[in-house]
Amino acid sequence: MKSHIDELKDTIRRLHGVDSSHVETVAVKESFEGETIWEGEVEIFELYDHPETDKLYAWVHEIDDIDNPERHVYGLKYPPYYLTAIGCKGSNHSRTQEP
């Protein structure tokens, strides 16, 4: 049985056409106006031979779907911003966060 990290690496290869290695897991707590809006672990991957960036972030977001209660989210790092072009399985949107 594949590990969670190996499954993410397979998805990275399928979505972006490059190999990757897991760098670390980081605990993240995102707040807005004093309220926690998301808390979880973000997996950081180094990408090999990607034409635009060398880092990718991945995490699981719980959703209200009884058949698929989790959505894997992938975000590429584009300098000078930390995170942009967040792609969710089955959808695509973007968000930019300055350092």
C-alpha positions in Angstrom: 0.0 0.0 0.0 1.3 3.5 -1.0 2.0 6.1 1.6 0.1 9.5 1.6 3.4 11.1 0.4 3.8 8.6 -2.4 0.3 9.2 -3.6 0.9 13.0 -3.6 4.1 12.5 -5.6 2.2 10.3 -8.1 -0.4 13.1 -8.5 2.4 15.7 -8.9 3.9 13.7 -11.7 0.5 13.2 -13.4 -0.5 16.9 -13.1 2.8 18.6 -13.7 4.9 16.0 -15.6 7.9 16.2 -13.2 9.4 14.1 -10.4 9.5 15.5 -6.9 10.8 14.8 -3.4 9.1 15.5 -0.1 11.0 18.2 1.8 8.9 18.6 5.0 5.5 18.7 6.6 4.5 22.1 8.1 1.7 22.8 10.6 -0.3 25.8 9.3 -3.0 27.9 11.0 -4.6 30.5 8.7 -6.6 33.3 10.4 -8.7 36.1 9.1 -9.9 39.0 11.4 -8.9 37.0 14.4 -10.8 33.8 13.4 -9.2 30.6 12.4 -10.4 29.8 8.9 -8.2 26.8 8.2 -5.8 24.6 10.2 -3.8 21.6 9.0 -0.6 20.2 7.6 1.0 21.4 4.4 3.4 19.0 2.6 6.3 20.8 0.8 7.8 19.2 -2.3 10.9 20.0 -4.3 10.2 19.8 -8.0 12.7 18.5 -10.6 12.9 20.1 -14.0 9.6 22.1 -13.7 9.8 25.0 -16.3 8.6 27.7 -13.9 9.3 26.8 -10.3 11.0 24.4 -7.9 8.5 24.1 -5.1 5.0 22.8 -4.7 2.7 22.8 -1.6 0.0 20.2 -1.0 -2.7 19.7 1.6 -6.1 18.2 2.3 -9.2 20.3 2.6 -12.3 18.7 4.0 -15.5 19.4 2.1 -19.2 18.7 2.6 -19.5 15.9 0.1 -20.5 12.5 1.6 -19.0 10.6 -1.3 -15.7 12.5 -1.4 -15.2 14.2 2.0 -11.6 15.3 1.2 -10.1 17.4 -1.6 -6.4 17.5 -2.3 -5.1 21.0 -3.0 -1.9 21.7 -4.8 -0.1 25.1 -5.0 3.0 26.0 -7.0 5.5 28.6 -5.6 6.1 31.5 -8.0 8.6 34.1 -6.9 8.3 36.8 -5.6 5.1 35.4 -4.1 4.9 32.4 -1.7 1.9 30.8 -3.3 -0.2 31.2 -6.4 -2.1 29.0 -8.9 -3.8 26.8 -6.3 -5.4 23.9 -8.1 -8.0 21.7 -6.5 -8.8 18.3 -7.9 -11.5 18.9 -10.5 -11.2 22.7 -10.4 -8.7 25.5 -10.8 -8.5 28.9 -9.2 -5.7 31.1 -8.0 -4.7 33.1 -4.9 -1.6 35.2 -4.3 0.0 35.7 -1.0 2.9 38.1 -0.6 5.8 37.3 1.7 
